[in-house]
Amino acid sequence: MTQRPARTNPAAARRDAAQSLAIAALSFLAGEPERLARFFDSAGIDPGAIRDAARDAGFLLGVLDHVSSDEELLIAFAGHAAIDPAEVERARAALGGAWERDIP
C-alpha cells in the first residue's frame, strides 16, 4: 500500500517558524547583559523564570514585541539573524495577530 505524504498545515508551520525566530531573538538578547536586563525590566519577568516562560507563546510574542519596539534593536537583531527586519513583524503576526499602535 502506498502512503500519501503527510499534509502540512501552513499556519502551523508559520507559527513554528515564528516561535523559532522569537527564541533566536531571546538568545540574541541574552548575548548582551544590558539588552537582556532591559528586556527583563520591560517584561517584568524574573531571570529565574525565563526557561519556563520561553515555552509560552504569549511570552515569545512579548520577545518579538520588545525587539520590534526599538528600531536600533530590531535592525541589530535582523543583521545578526541575517533576515529582513520585516520578518520579525511577520513572525509577530503569526503568533498573535498584527501589531497595533497604542496611540491613535
C-alpha positions as CSV (number, residue, x, y, z in Angstrom):
1,M,0.0,0.0,0.0
2,T,1.4,3.4,-1.0
3,Q,1.4,6.0,1.7
4,R,0.4,9.6,1.0
5,P,2.7,12.3,2.1
6,A,1.6,13.9,5.3
7,R,-0.3,17.1,4.8
8,T,1.3,20.1,6.3
9,N,-0.6,22.9,7.9
10,P,0.8,26.2,6.6
11,A,-0.5,28.1,9.6
12,A,1.1,25.7,12.0
13,A,4.4,25.9,10.0
14,R,4.3,29.7,10.2
15,R,3.7,29.5,14.0
16,D,6.6,27.1,14.4
17,A,8.9,29.3,12.4
18,A,7.7,32.4,14.3
19,Q,8.4,30.6,17.6
20,S,11.9,29.7,16.4
21,L,12.5,33.3,15.4
22,A,11.4,34.5,18.8
23,I,13.7,32.1,20.6
24,A,16.5,33.3,18.3
25,A,15.6,36.9,19.4
26,L,15.7,35.9,23.0
27,S,19.1,34.2,22.5
28,F,20.3,37.4,20.8
29,L,19.1,39.5,23.8
30,A,20.8,37.1,26.2
31,G,24.1,37.6,24.3
32,E,24.4,41.1,25.8
33,P,23.6,41.6,29.5
34,E,22.4,45.2,29.1
35,R,19.9,44.2,26.4
36,L,18.7,41.3,28.5
37,A,18.3,43.5,31.5
38,R,16.2,46.0,29.5
39,F,14.0,43.1,28.3
40,F,13.6,41.7,31.9
41,D,12.7,45.2,33.1
42,S,10.1,45.8,30.4
43,A,8.6,42.3,30.6
44,G,8.5,42.3,34.4
45,I,10.0,38.8,34.4
46,D,12.4,37.3,36.9
47,P,15.5,35.9,35.2
48,G,15.0,32.6,37.0
49,A,11.6,32.1,35.2
50,I,13.0,32.5,31.7
51,R,13.2,28.8,30.9
52,D,9.6,28.2,31.8
53,A,8.4,31.4,30.2
54,A,10.1,30.6,26.9
55,R,7.7,27.7,26.4
56,D,4.7,30.1,26.4
57,A,3.6,31.6,23.1
58,G,2.5,34.8,24.8
59,F,6.0,35.3,26.2
60,L,7.5,34.7,22.8
61,L,5.1,37.2,21.4
62,G,6.4,39.6,24.0
63,V,10.0,39.0,22.9
64,L,9.1,39.9,19.4
65,D,7.2,43.0,20.6
66,H,10.2,44.1,22.6
67,V,12.6,43.7,19.6
68,S,10.1,45.5,17.3
69,S,9.6,48.4,19.7
70,D,13.2,49.6,19.3
71,E,14.3,50.2,15.7
72,E,18.0,50.0,16.5
73,L,17.5,46.7,18.4
74,L,15.3,45.4,15.5
75,I,18.0,46.2,12.9
76,A,20.7,44.8,15.1
77,F,18.8,41.5,15.6
78,A,17.9,41.3,11.9
79,G,21.5,41.7,10.9
80,H,22.6,39.1,13.5
81,A,19.9,36.7,12.2
82,A,20.6,37.6,8.6
83,I,16.9,38.3,8.0
84,D,14.8,41.2,6.7
85,P,13.5,43.2,9.7
86,A,10.0,42.7,8.3
87,E,10.4,39.0,9.2
88,V,10.0,40.0,12.8
89,E,6.7,41.6,12.2
90,R,5.5,38.6,10.1
91,A,6.5,36.3,13.0
92,R,4.7,38.5,15.4
93,A,1.6,38.3,13.2
94,A,1.9,34.5,13.0
95,L,2.0,34.3,16.8
96,G,-0.7,36.7,17.8
97,G,-2.0,38.9,15.1
98,A,-0.7,42.1,13.6
99,W,0.8,44.7,15.9
100,E,-1.3,47.8,16.5
101,R,-0.2,51.1,17.9
102,D,-1.5,52.1,21.3
103,I,-1.7,55.7,20.3
104,P,-4.2,56.7,17.7
